[in-house]
Protein backbone atom coordinates (compact mmCIF):
# COMPACT_ATOMS: atom_id res chain seq x y z
CA UNK A 1 0.00 0.00 0.00
CA UNK A 2 2.87 2.36 0.72
CA UNK A 3 4.25 2.06 -2.81
CA UNK A 4 0.79 2.77 -4.25
CA UNK A 5 0.50 5.97 -2.24
CA UNK A 6 4.02 7.02 -3.17
CA UNK A 7 3.36 6.33 -6.85
CA UNK A 8 0.11 8.25 -6.74
CA UNK A 9 1.76 11.19 -5.01
CA UNK A 10 4.54 11.18 -7.60
CA UNK A 11 2.02 11.01 -10.44
CA UNK A 12 0.15 14.01 -9.06
CA UNK A 13 3.00 16.16 -7.77
CA UNK A 14 5.28 16.15 -10.83
CA UNK A 15 2.69 17.47 -13.34
CA UNK A 16 1.44 19.96 -10.75
CA UNK A 17 4.99 21.22 -10.26
CA UNK A 18 5.46 21.61 -14.02
CA UNK A 19 2.12 23.42 -14.36
CA UNK A 20 3.00 25.72 -11.47
CA UNK A 21 6.32 26.49 -13.12
CA UNK A 22 4.62 27.27 -16.41
CA UNK A 23 2.08 29.53 -14.74
CA UNK A 24 4.84 31.27 -12.81
CA UNK A 25 6.86 31.86 -15.98
CA UNK A 26 3.85 33.27 -17.83
CA UNK A 27 2.86 35.52 -14.93
CA UNK A 28 6.41 36.75 -14.50
CA UNK A 29 6.58 37.45 -18.23
CA UNK A 30 3.54 39.70 -18.00
CA UNK A 31 4.92 41.34 -14.87
CA UNK A 32 8.28 41.86 -16.65
CA UNK A 33 10.29 40.04 -13.99
CA UNK A 34 13.20 38.15 -15.59
CA UNK A 35 14.08 36.41 -12.33
CA UNK A 36 10.54 35.10 -12.06
CA UNK A 37 10.71 33.59 -15.52
CA UNK A 38 13.95 31.88 -14.57
CA UNK A 39 12.35 30.44 -11.43
CA UNK A 40 9.41 29.18 -13.51
CA UNK A 41 11.72 27.45 -15.96
CA UNK A 42 13.71 26.00 -13.07
CA UNK A 43 10.50 24.50 -11.68
CA UNK A 44 9.73 22.97 -15.06
CA UNK A 45 13.26 21.57 -15.35
CA UNK A 46 13.04 20.20 -11.80
CA UNK A 47 9.79 18.45 -12.65
CA UNK A 48 11.44 16.91 -15.71
CA UNK A 49 14.35 15.63 -13.62
CA UNK A 50 11.96 14.20 -11.01
CA UNK A 51 9.93 12.45 -13.70
CA UNK A 52 13.05 10.91 -15.22
CA UNK A 53 14.10 9.69 -11.78
CA UNK A 54 10.67 8.19 -11.18
CA UNK A 55 10.78 6.46 -14.56
CA UNK A 56 14.19 4.97 -13.78
CA UNK A 57 12.97 3.69 -10.40
CA UNK A 58 9.99 1.94 -12.01
CA UNK A 59 12.13 -0.01 -14.48
N, C-alpha and C positions, 0 to 999 in steps of 0.2 A: 504494500500500500504506500510505503514511503516513496518508492521510485515513481509511482503513478502521480503522486502529488508534486514531486520535484519536476517531472516531465511536463505536467500541466502548467506549473508555474513558469517554467522555461518557455513553453510555447506561448504563454500570454505576455510575459515580461519583455521578451526580445522584440516582438513587433511593436509593442507599446513604446518601448524606448526609441525605436527608429522613428515612429510617428511623432513622438515628442520632439525629437531632434529636428525633424523636417518642419514641424510647426514653429519651433524656435528659430530656425534659420529663416523662414519666410517672414515671421514677425520682425526679426532683427533687420531684415532687408528693407522692410517698410519703414522701420524706425531709424534707418541709416546708422546702424551700430555694427561695425565690422567685427568687433570682438564677439558679438552675439552670434553672428553667422558662423564664425569659427567654432564656437561652442556647439552650435547645432550640428555642424558637420562632424565634430568630434563624437557627439552622441550617436550619430548614424554609423560612423566607423566602429565605435565601441559595440554597437548592436551587431554589426557584421562579424566582428571578431568573436563575440559571444556565441553567435549562431554557428560559426565554423567549429568552435570548441565543442558545442553540444552535438554537432553532427559527427565529430570524431569520436566522442564518448559513446555514441549509439552504434558504432560499427561493430 
